[in-house]
Amino acid sequence: MKEVHLIAKLADLQEVDYHHTLVLHALIELLVAKGLVTHDELTAKVNELDTQLTFHIDTYAKLTERIASRQAGIKPIL
């Protein structure tokens, strides 16, 4: 039963993801068509944000690994 529930949730997430992607694509096309942003500007911003996010994710992963390795070396008192 849990597997069926999980599969249904994944299907729902796929549908939501599709609709979000569709709306985002439409907004981008409208902004470009109105001359408010160019594809080059959008690409540059995407790359900038991707670099920042990747840095934050990598930093978080390294900190998590350090904390886990330190906790593994700590033995409980009781």
Helices and strands as residue ranges (DSSP letters): H 2-33, H 39-73
